[in-house]
Amino acid sequence: MEVKDINKIAVIGAGVIGNSWTANFIWKEYPVNLWLFTAEEENIAKQEIQEHLEGLAINGVFGKEKIPEMMKLINYTSSLETAVKDAQLIQESIIENLEIKQKLLADIDKFANPDAIFASSTSYLLISDIAKFSQYSKRCIGAHPYNPPHLIPLVEITIPEDDKGSIETAELAAEFYKTINKVPVILKKDVPGFIANQIQTAVSTICGELLANGVCTAEDIDKAMSFGPGLRWATMGPYLIYQLGGGKGGIKGLTLHIRGESEDLMSRKELETYANFIQGEVDKEMANRPPEFGNDNESLRKF
Ligand SMILES: NC(=O)c1ccc[n+]([C@@H]2O[C@H](COP(=O)([O-])OP(=O)(O)OC[C@H]3O[C@@H](n4cnc5c(N)ncnc54)[C@H](O)[C@@H]3O)[C@@H](O)[C@H]2O)c1
């Protein structure tokens, strides 16, 4: 299958994430079969999706008059078979429970085309576990959006381990997500919490410690984050920020300078090896960036 063959999407689950994914897909003109766990969810789903689209229209992303046509692209159904049988991408977004997701996948295996990509929105479960009993595990990926998916571009992708997954499926899904303006990242390992939630958990842990130790108030923490690193991190990740922070010496210079002062951390030789490694990683990252986003020290600084 190629990206151009994806022309119908099944969104499974009409909760917070399912409705936001649906808004994202129909905004990009993809017809969606939205599977409802209970028929009563239909009205709430309609209302939430409509509100998501109105939010985009108010901010000038498209004209408000386009919304009725977009809403017509949704087929609401309580039948799993109807939802998945003609879909090439199945974006599972049901309750975060391993057994329930495994059972759902077993049912999807009965009805869906074996080529259809099964993409789980799970936040913390492993796709290796969700797909453990699937006869089509190679079509399965973790595809974790950041809430709300119709606004936040990131999608973190994982595949089942032990040769049960397929990197081609991950790459195909990543190419597809790019066509709807998402920014996909394919992880090399299947880990709980992917990248962003692990970082977020680490930040939450430190915030909790600062509060518990009476160092500052919750308001102080929020201010420190929003008016400090949060402003930088909105435009660049920590490694590019270090690259900038190191001036002409880049992240290598910064690493040798700062970490070189803590001799107990690693030997000078280990430090130099690490500094060269991390500079190489950042150089590769910069080379992948479009010039207007900054792909060398000077253009990065201007950006
Ligand atoms: N909320 C977030 O911030 C966030 C962010 C990224 C990913 N996710 C992931 O997205 C998925 C959905 O999360 P959500 O926040 O939309 O949850 P939600 O509670 O809003 O929606 C869950 C949906 O699952 C349905 N459901 C409940 N029991 C079910 C069952 N037994 N079988 C099938 N469906 C059932 C509910 O009716 C509901 O439509 C989860 O895997 C979650 O980890 C959530």
The ligand as a Tripos MOL2 file, in Angstrom:
@<TRIPOS>MOLECULE
LIG
   44    48     1     0     0
SMALL
NO_CHARGES

@<TRIPOS>ATOM
      1 N1         -6.4750   12.3180   26.7200 N.am      1 LIG1
      2 C1         -5.2130   12.4920   26.3580 C.2       1 LIG1
      3 O1         -4.5680   13.4850   26.7150 O.2       1 LIG1
      4 C2         -4.5510   11.4860   25.4640 C.ar      1 LIG1
      5 C3         -3.4530   11.9090   24.6910 C.ar      1 LIG1
      6 C4         -2.8720   10.9890   23.8070 C.ar      1 LIG1
      7 C5         -3.3420    9.6960   23.7230 C.ar      1 LIG1
      8 N2         -4.4090    9.3100   24.5090 N.ar      1 LIG1
      9 C6         -4.8750    7.9310   24.3580 C.3       1 LIG1
     10 O2         -6.0300    7.9220   23.5290 O.3       1 LIG1
     11 C7         -6.9060    6.8620   23.9240 C.3       1 LIG1
     12 C8         -8.2760    7.4450   24.2360 C.3       1 LIG1
     13 O3         -8.1560    8.3610   25.3010 O.3       1 LIG1
     14 P1         -9.2580    9.4990   25.5590 P.3       1 LIG1
     15 O4         -8.5950   10.5350   26.3830 O.co2     1 LIG1
     16 O5         -9.9020    9.8740   24.2650 O.co2     1 LIG1
     17 O6        -10.3020    8.7200   26.4560 O.3       1 LIG1
     18 P2        -11.8770    8.9510   26.5700 P.3       1 LIG1
     19 O7        -12.2910    8.3680   27.8750 O.co2     1 LIG1
     20 O8        -12.2380   10.3640   26.2850 O.co2     1 LIG1
     21 O9        -12.4630    8.0600   25.3900 O.3       1 LIG1
     22 C9        -12.3870    6.6600   25.4330 C.3       1 LIG1
     23 C10       -13.4070    6.0660   24.4880 C.3       1 LIG1
     24 O10       -13.3840    4.6420   24.7030 O.3       1 LIG1
     25 C11       -14.7340    4.1830   24.8040 C.3       1 LIG1
     26 N3        -14.8110    2.9780   25.6110 N.ar      1 LIG1
     27 C12       -15.0090    2.8690   26.9480 C.ar      1 LIG1
     28 N4        -15.0500    1.5720   27.3020 N.ar      1 LIG1
     29 C13       -14.8580    0.8590   26.1750 C.ar      1 LIG1
     30 C14       -14.8010   -0.5330   25.8900 C.ar      1 LIG1
     31 N5        -14.9540   -1.4520   26.8540 N.pl3     1 LIG1
     32 N6        -14.6010   -0.9150   24.6060 N.ar      1 LIG1
     33 C15       -14.4440    0.0040   23.6210 C.ar      1 LIG1
     34 N7        -14.5060    1.3380   23.8400 N.ar      1 LIG1
     35 C16       -14.6970    1.7600   25.0970 C.ar      1 LIG1
     36 C17       -15.4930    5.3480   25.4390 C.3       1 LIG1
     37 O11       -16.8700    5.2180   25.1870 O.3       1 LIG1
     38 C18       -14.8420    6.5420   24.7580 C.3       1 LIG1
     39 O12       -15.4660    6.8150   23.5240 O.3       1 LIG1
     40 C19        -6.2390    6.1880   25.1180 C.3       1 LIG1
     41 O13        -5.5140    5.0730   24.6720 O.3       1 LIG1
     42 C20        -5.2900    7.2700   25.6460 C.3       1 LIG1
     43 O14        -4.1830    6.7380   26.3230 O.3       1 LIG1
     44 C21        -5.0230   10.1760   25.3550 C.ar      1 LIG1
@<TRIPOS>BOND
     1     1     2 1
     2     2     3 2
     3     2     4 1
     4     4     5 ar
     5     4    44 ar
     6     5     6 ar
     7     6     7 ar
     8     7     8 ar
     9     8     9 1
    10     8    44 ar
    11     9    10 1
    12     9    42 1
    13    10    11 1
    14    11    12 1
    15    11    40 1
    16    12    13 1
    17    13    14 1
    18    14    15 2
    19    14    16 1
    20    14    17 1
    21    17    18 1
    22    18    19 2
    23    18    20 1
    24    18    21 1
    25    21    22 1
    26    22    23 1
    27    23    24 1
    28    23    38 1
    29    24    25 1
    30    25    26 1
    31    25    36 1
    32    26    27 ar
    33    26    35 ar
    34    27    28 ar
    35    28    29 ar
    36    29    30 ar
    37    29    35 ar
    38    30    31 1
    39    30    32 ar
    40    32    33 ar
    41    33    34 ar
    42    34    35 ar
    43    36    37 1
    44    36    38 1
    45    38    39 1
    46    40    41 1
    47    40    42 1
    48    42    43 1
@<TRIPOS>SUBSTRUCTURE
     1 LIG1         1 GROUP 0 **** ****
